[in-house]
């Protein structure tokens, strides 16, 4: 399952992933695949686009987790690196 995250302010994922040096594939204006720490992340923009994403869903498509690392941990480590690079805060969106 994918998890949704709210980003404040919006993130330019094209630029952020380039700065992080992570391999990636841009599928279209609202979706990219990112290779991060031996995992493949499917990032889809819910609000905005890859250059101004306000809300995204991220799903781990494939991974070889390190000891003690879960899929959620992998996504959160990716978002923490994005936060450090872009100075953007993120919060998990809980649907009611």
N, C-alpha and C positions, 0 to 999 in steps of 0.2 A: 504493500500500500504506500501511497505517496502522502507526504505531510505538507500542509500549506504554511507559509511564513510571510508575515507582513514586514516590509522593509521601510525604514524611515531614516533619512530621505530615500527617494528612489535610487536604484543601483543601475549603472551601466555595466551589465555583465560581460559584454564584449571586451571592454577596456579592463575590467577587473581581472578576468581570467587571463588576459594577455600579460598584465602586470605580475600575476601570481606565477606565470610560466607553466600553467597546467595545459596539457594537450586537450583539445576540444574540437567538436564538429558542430557548426551552426546548421541546424536542420531547416529553420525558417525564422521569421522575425520574432517568433514567440517561443522557440524551443532550441535547446542546445544539449549536446552530450558532453560531459566533462570527465576526463580521466583524472582521478584524485586518489592518491594513496592506495594504489592497487585496486581501485574500484571504478565502476562506470556509473556516473550520476546522470539521470534524466531530469533536466531542469526545464519546466514549462511555466511561462508567464501567464498569470491569471488576470492581473491588472497592469496595463502598460505594454511594453515590448522589451526586447533584450537590452535596449539602450536606455530605458527608463522604467525599470521594473519596480512596481509598488508591492505586488504580491506574487509569490511563486509557489509552485509545488515542486518538491524534489523527491525523486524515487531512486533507490539504489537498484540498478539493473543487474549488476554483477559485481562481486567483490571477493577478495581473498583477505578476510579480516586478520589484523594483527591480534596478538593475545589480548583478550579482554575488550576487544572493540566490536561493537554491534553496528548494525546499519544506521541506527539513529545517531550513534556516536560519530560515525563517518560523516554524515550530513552536517552535524553540529560543528565538527572540526573544519569542514569546508566553509560554513557560514562564518565561523570565527575568523578565518583567514580573510574572507571577503570584508568582514567588519574592520579588520586591521588595515586593509588596503584602501577601503573607501570611506571609512569613518561612518558607516551606516549601522544603525541598530536593527536587530531582527527579533521578532517574537513569533512563536508558534500560534497559528490561528486555530481556535477551537470552535468547531461548528456546533451549534445548539439545535 
